[in-house]
């Protein structure tokens, strides 16, 4: 609706996972480096956690792009499964043929282990990526651990990437999962974008859509960081709505008060007030600490 008005060739803030708009912040690059390193190690598991909308899927897609050509990947996006359902899904992903009437944990496990051994003989790496892994039941995680028992003298034949929300960290602290937790060779918790990264993120997406990178004023970008907390998915939602409101008012640039109005429409007044108040409290506290520190230094110097 607003593309022609702002001279955009595409919607820069769509929440669809378009790889052309992929923005790898330093935090995302560090997360990717941890996962890549972990997959090269001899252990069976690597883990990526982060709050909703911080870009875990972005990192996983980039990881897939960087995997060697001799890699077979099984991807599970909905892990709310029983142990036997998970094994059947792994068989489907790895193109393993099986008879449903013979379905059992042992039957599926033997099928998968045979596939892992065959892949290894043909110099093929096998990786299992599980998104939303915080929904895995403890008994299912234990079944995954048993799958990684097949190994050579140098490495595991199955590498598992667990991607989930912070609840996954809590889950793996359970006593019955301590053996699995010890096999995680790399783990990284993805934090939201910083203030500077929010500015770069917005500029990057506008540039991909052939738009003016100054379409959002500096004060608007500050409000974006303040209200969204640096979470990319929320940034997309609010920026898209702010562009729509600016278009209806025929403003050639997104102003701060328009962005805040967009945030209220999507997040609600209470949430916006709370986040703005929280940021103001942080600013006041920081100013107080700095003033006290400077006063102490000056007092000490005069003394």
GIRAGI-V573142 format. One record per residue. N is the residue number from 0. PHI is phi in degrees with one decimal (none if undefined). PSI is psi as a letter, one per 20 degrees, with the letter a starting at -180 (999 if undefined). OMEGA is omega in whole degrees, -180 to 180 (999 if undefined). Layout:
BEGIN
n:N phi:PHI psi:PSI omega:OMEGA
n:N phi:PHI psi:PSI omega:OMEGA
END
This chain:
BEGIN
n:0 phi:none psi:h omega:-176
n:1 phi:-105.3 psi:j omega:-172
n:2 phi:-60.9 psi:g omega:-178
n:3 phi:-63.5 psi:h omega:-178
n:4 phi:-60.4 psi:g omega:-178
n:5 phi:-97.6 psi:j omega:178
n:6 phi:69.9 psi:k omega:-179
n:7 phi:-98.3 psi:q omega:178
n:8 phi:-88.3 psi:i omega:-178
n:9 phi:-159.6 psi:r omega:177
n:10 phi:-77.0 psi:o omega:-174
n:11 phi:-74.0 psi:i omega:-174
n:12 phi:-121.2 psi:k omega:173
n:13 phi:-67.4 psi:q omega:179
n:14 phi:-87.4 psi:j omega:175
n:15 phi:-66.8 psi:q omega:-176
n:16 phi:-76.8 psi:m omega:179
n:17 phi:-78.0 psi:o omega:-177
n:18 phi:-62.3 psi:h omega:180
n:19 phi:-65.8 psi:h omega:-178
n:20 phi:-98.0 psi:j omega:-177
n:21 phi:-60.8 psi:p omega:178
n:22 phi:-117.0 psi:o omega:-180
n:23 phi:-97.9 psi:n omega:176
n:24 phi:-71.4 psi:r omega:176
n:25 phi:-54.5 psi:h omega:179
n:26 phi:-67.7 psi:g omega:179
n:27 phi:-66.8 psi:h omega:178
n:28 phi:-65.2 psi:h omega:178
n:29 phi:-66.4 psi:g omega:177
n:30 phi:-61.6 psi:g omega:179
n:31 phi:-62.8 psi:h omega:179
n:32 phi:-63.2 psi:g omega:179
n:33 phi:-63.2 psi:g omega:-180
n:34 phi:-64.9 psi:g omega:-180
n:35 phi:-61.9 psi:g omega:178
n:36 phi:-63.0 psi:g omega:-178
n:37 phi:-62.4 psi:h omega:180
n:38 phi:-70.4 psi:h omega:178
n:39 phi:-84.4 psi:i omega:-179
n:40 phi:-80.1 psi:r omega:-175
n:41 phi:-83.3 psi:i omega:-177
n:42 phi:-71.3 psi:r omega:-175
n:43 phi:-97.2 psi:i omega:-172
n:44 phi:-130.3 psi:q omega:166
n:45 phi:-130.7 psi:q omega:-172
n:46 phi:-138.7 psi:p omega:175
n:47 phi:-126.2 psi:p omega:178
n:48 phi:-123.7 psi:r omega:179
n:49 phi:172.6 psi:q omega:178
n:50 phi:-66.1 psi:r omega:179
n:51 phi:-59.2 psi:p omega:174
n:52 phi:85.1 psi:j omega:-178
n:53 phi:-81.4 psi:i omega:176
n:54 phi:111.7 psi:k omega:179
n:55 phi:-63.1 psi:h omega:178
n:56 phi:-64.9 psi:h omega:177
n:57 phi:-58.3 psi:g omega:180
n:58 phi:-64.5 psi:g omega:-178
n:59 phi:-66.1 psi:h omega:178
n:60 phi:-66.3 psi:h omega:177
n:61 phi:-66.8 psi:h omega:177
n:62 phi:-61.5 psi:g omega:179
n:63 phi:-60.1 psi:h omega:-179
n:64 phi:-66.6 psi:h omega:-175
n:65 phi:-96.9 psi:i omega:-180
n:66 phi:-69.3 psi:q omega:178
n:67 phi:-60.2 psi:q omega:-178
n:68 phi:-65.4 psi:h omega:-180
n:69 phi:-90.1 psi:l omega:-178
n:70 phi:-124.9 psi:p omega:173
n:71 phi:-107.5 psi:p omega:-174
n:72 phi:-114.5 psi:p omega:170
n:73 phi:-108.9 psi:p omega:-177
n:74 phi:-114.9 psi:p omega:178
n:75 phi:-119.2 psi:o omega:-176
n:76 phi:-100.2 psi:h omega:180
n:77 phi:-126.3 psi:n omega:-173
n:78 phi:-87.1 psi:j omega:179
n:79 phi:-76.4 psi:m omega:-173
n:80 phi:-128.4 psi:q omega:171
n:81 phi:-77.2 psi:r omega:-178
n:82 phi:-60.7 psi:g omega:-178
n:83 phi:-69.9 psi:h omega:177
n:84 phi:-66.7 psi:h omega:179
n:85 phi:-64.4 psi:g omega:180
n:86 phi:-63.0 psi:h omega:178
n:87 phi:-64.3 psi:h omega:179
n:88 phi:-66.0 psi:h omega:177
n:89 phi:-61.5 psi:g omega:177
n:90 phi:-60.7 psi:g omega:179
n:91 phi:-62.3 psi:g omega:-178
n:92 phi:-67.2 psi:h omega:-178
n:93 phi:-92.1 psi:j omega:179
n:94 phi:59.4 psi:l omega:178
n:95 phi:-94.1 psi:p omega:179
n:96 phi:-81.6 psi:p omega:-180
n:97 phi:-151.5 psi:r omega:178
n:98 phi:-101.4 psi:p omega:-177
n:99 phi:-62.2 psi:h omega:-177
n:100 phi:-70.2 psi:i omega:179
n:101 phi:-100.5 psi:j omega:-174
n:102 phi:-57.7 psi:p omega:174
n:103 phi:-162.2 psi:r omega:180
n:104 phi:-59.3 psi:g omega:-179
n:105 phi:-65.8 psi:g omega:-178
n:106 phi:-61.4 psi:g omega:-180
n:107 phi:-66.9 psi:h omega:-180
n:108 phi:-61.4 psi:g omega:179
n:109 phi:-62.3 psi:g omega:179
n:110 phi:-61.7 psi:g omega:-178
n:111 phi:-67.6 psi:g omega:-180
n:112 phi:-63.9 psi:h omega:176
n:113 phi:-64.0 psi:h omega:179
n:114 phi:-65.2 psi:g omega:179
n:115 phi:-63.0 psi:g omega:179
n:116 phi:-65.3 psi:g omega:179
n:117 phi:-64.8 psi:g omega:177
n:118 phi:-58.6 psi:g omega:-180
n:119 phi:-63.2 psi:h omega:179
n:120 phi:-63.6 psi:h omega:180
n:121 phi:-97.7 psi:j omega:178
n:122 phi:57.9 psi:l omega:177
n:123 phi:-111.8 psi:p omega:176
n:124 phi:-81.0 psi:q omega:180
n:125 phi:-118.6 psi:p omega:-178
n:126 phi:-127.2 psi:p omega:176
n:127 phi:-110.9 psi:p omega:179
n:128 phi:-111.4 psi:p omega:-179
n:129 phi:-118.5 psi:o omega:177
n:130 phi:-89.5 psi:q omega:-177
n:131 phi:54.3 psi:l omega:-173
n:132 phi:-67.6 psi:i omega:178
n:133 phi:-66.6 psi:i omega:180
n:134 phi:-88.8 psi:i omega:179
n:135 phi:-67.7 psi:p omega:177
n:136 phi:-80.5 psi:q omega:-179
n:137 phi:-53.1 psi:g omega:-180
n:138 phi:-67.9 psi:h omega:177
n:139 phi:-73.4 psi:g omega:176
n:140 phi:-61.2 psi:h omega:178
n:141 phi:-64.8 psi:h omega:177
n:142 phi:-64.3 psi:h omega:176
n:143 phi:-63.1 psi:g omega:179
n:144 phi:-59.9 psi:g omega:-180
n:145 phi:-64.8 psi:h omega:178
n:146 phi:-64.3 psi:h omega:-178
n:147 phi:-81.7 psi:j omega:179
n:148 phi:-70.3 psi:h omega:179
n:149 phi:-72.3 psi:p omega:-174
n:150 phi:-153.8 psi:r omega:171
n:151 phi:-97.8 psi:a omega:178
n:152 phi:-69.4 psi:i omega:-174
n:153 phi:-114.5 psi:h omega:-173
n:154 phi:-158.4 psi:r omega:173
n:155 phi:-77.6 psi:q omega:180
n:156 phi:-83.7 psi:i omega:176
n:157 phi:-127.6 psi:p omega:175
n:158 phi:-106.3 psi:p omega:-177
n:159 phi:-117.7 psi:p omega:176
n:160 phi:-107.0 psi:o omega:179
n:161 phi:-101.1 psi:p omega:180
n:162 phi:-120.7 psi:p omega:-177
n:163 phi:-165.6 psi:r omega:177
n:164 phi:-80.0 psi:r omega:-175
n:165 phi:-55.0 psi:h omega:178
n:166 phi:-59.6 psi:h omega:178
n:167 phi:-63.6 psi:h omega:178
n:168 phi:-61.9 psi:g omega:179
n:169 phi:-65.3 psi:g omega:-179
n:170 phi:-59.4 psi:g omega:-176
n:171 phi:-76.1 psi:i omega:176
n:172 phi:-86.2 psi:i omega:179
n:173 phi:-65.6 psi:q omega:-174
n:174 phi:-59.0 psi:h omega:-177
n:175 phi:-72.4 psi:i omega:179
n:176 phi:-109.3 psi:j omega:-176
n:177 phi:-64.5 psi:h omega:179
n:178 phi:-66.2 psi:g omega:178
n:179 phi:-66.9 psi:g omega:-179
n:180 phi:-58.4 psi:h omega:-179
n:181 phi:-72.0 psi:i omega:-179
n:182 phi:-93.0 psi:i omega:179
n:183 phi:-79.2 psi:o omega:-175
n:184 phi:-86.7 psi:i omega:178
n:185 phi:-151.0 psi:p omega:177
n:186 phi:-141.8 psi:q omega:-178
n:187 phi:-146.6 psi:p omega:176
n:188 phi:-107.3 psi:o omega:-175
n:189 phi:-82.9 psi:o omega:179
n:190 phi:-89.7 psi:q omega:176
n:191 phi:-62.6 psi:r omega:180
n:192 phi:-69.9 psi:q omega:174
n:193 phi:-79.4 psi:r omega:180
n:194 phi:-59.0 psi:g omega:180
n:195 phi:-65.7 psi:h omega:-179
n:196 phi:-69.9 psi:h omega:176
n:197 phi:-62.6 psi:g omega:178
n:198 phi:-60.8 psi:g omega:180
n:199 phi:-66.0 psi:h omega:-180
n:200 phi:-63.1 psi:g omega:-180
n:201 phi:-65.0 psi:g omega:180
n:202 phi:-62.6 psi:g omega:-179
n:203 phi:-61.9 psi:g omega:-177
n:204 phi:-68.0 psi:h omega:176
n:205 phi:-66.6 psi:g omega:-179
n:206 phi:-66.2 psi:h omega:178
n:207 phi:-63.6 psi:h omega:179
n:208 phi:-88.8 psi:j omega:178
n:209 phi:61.2 psi:k omega:-179
n:210 phi:-102.0 psi:r omega:178
n:211 phi:-73.9 psi:p omega:-177
n:212 phi:-70.4 psi:i omega:177
n:213 phi:-99.0 psi:j omega:-178
n:214 phi:-62.2 psi:h omega:177
n:215 phi:-105.1 psi:p omega:-180
n:216 phi:-67.9 psi:r omega:-180
n:217 phi:-60.3 psi:g omega:-180
n:218 phi:-67.3 psi:h omega:177
n:219 phi:-68.1 psi:g omega:179
n:220 phi:-65.8 psi:h omega:176
n:221 phi:-61.7 psi:g omega:178
n:222 phi:-65.0 psi:h omega:179
n:223 phi:-62.9 psi:g omega:178
n:224 phi:-66.7 psi:g omega:-177
n:225 phi:-63.2 psi:g omega:-174
n:226 phi:-86.1 psi:h omega:-177
n:227 phi:-84.4 psi:i omega:-177
n:228 phi:69.3 psi:j omega:178
n:229 phi:83.5 psi:j omega:180
n:230 phi:-89.2 psi:o omega:-173
n:231 phi:-54.5 psi:g omega:-177
n:232 phi:-63.5 psi:h omega:179
n:233 phi:-70.1 psi:h omega:176
n:234 phi:-58.1 psi:g omega:180
n:235 phi:-59.4 psi:g omega:-178
n:236 phi:-60.9 psi:g omega:-176
n:237 phi:-73.2 psi:h omega:179
n:238 phi:-65.4 psi:h omega:178
n:239 phi:-62.8 psi:g omega:179
n:240 phi:-67.0 psi:h omega:180
n:241 phi:-64.4 psi:h omega:176
n:242 phi:-64.7 psi:h omega:179
n:243 phi:-63.0 psi:g omega:180
n:244 phi:-65.8 psi:h omega:179
n:245 phi:-64.7 psi:h omega:178
n:246 phi:-65.0 psi:g omega:-179
n:247 phi:-64.3 psi:h omega:179
n:248 phi:-94.8 psi:j omega:178
n:249 phi:59.8 psi:k omega:174
n:250 phi:-93.0 psi:p omega:-178
n:251 phi:-73.9 psi:i omega:-179
n:252 phi:-137.8 psi:q omega:-179
n:253 phi:-79.6 psi:o omega:-179
n:254 phi:-93.3 psi:r omega:-175
n:255 phi:-58.1 psi:g omega:-176
n:256 phi:-67.4 psi:h omega:176
n:257 phi:-69.7 psi:g omega:179
n:258 phi:-62.7 psi:g omega:180
n:259 phi:-64.0 psi:h omega:177
n:260 phi:-62.9 psi:g omega:178
n:261 phi:-63.3 psi:g omega:180
n:262 phi:-63.9 psi:h omega:179
n:263 phi:-65.7 psi:h omega:179
n:264 phi:-65.5 psi:h omega:-175
n:265 phi:-91.6 psi:g omega:-175
n:266 phi:-95.5 psi:h omega:-177
n:267 phi:99.5 psi:q omega:-178
n:268 phi:-60.6 psi:g omega:-175
n:269 phi:-61.2 psi:g omega:-179
n:270 phi:-64.9 psi:g omega:-179
n:271 phi:-63.3 psi:g omega:179
n:272 phi:-62.2 psi:g omega:-179
n:273 phi:-63.3 psi:g omega:-177
n:274 phi:-71.1 psi:h omega:176
n:275 phi:-67.7 psi:g omega:178
n:276 phi:-65.3 psi:h omega:179
n:277 phi:-64.3 psi:g omega:180
n:278 phi:-64.3 psi:h omega:179
n:279 phi:-64.4 psi:h omega:178
n:280 phi:-62.5 psi:h omega:179
n:281 phi:-64.7 psi:g omega:180
n:282 phi:-62.6 psi:g omega:180
n:283 phi:-62.6 psi:g omega:-179
n:284 phi:-63.3 psi:g omega:180
n:285 phi:-63.1 psi:g omega:179
n:286 phi:-61.8 psi:g omega:-180
n:287 phi:-63.6 psi:g omega:-179
n:288 phi:-64.5 psi:g omega:180
n:289 phi:-64.1 psi:g omega:179
n:290 phi:-63.7 psi:g omega:179
n:291 phi:-65.0 psi:h omega:-180
n:292 phi:-66.3 psi:g omega:179
n:293 phi:-64.5 psi:g omega:178
n:294 phi:-60.9 psi:h omega:179
n:295 phi:-65.7 psi:g omega:-180
n:296 phi:-65.4 psi:g omega:-179
n:297 phi:-64.7 psi:g omega:179
n:298 phi:-60.1 psi:g omega:178
n:299 phi:-66.2 psi:h omega:-180
n:300 phi:-66.9 psi:g omega:180
n:301 phi:-66.5 psi:h omega:179
n:302 phi:-63.7 psi:999 omega:999
END
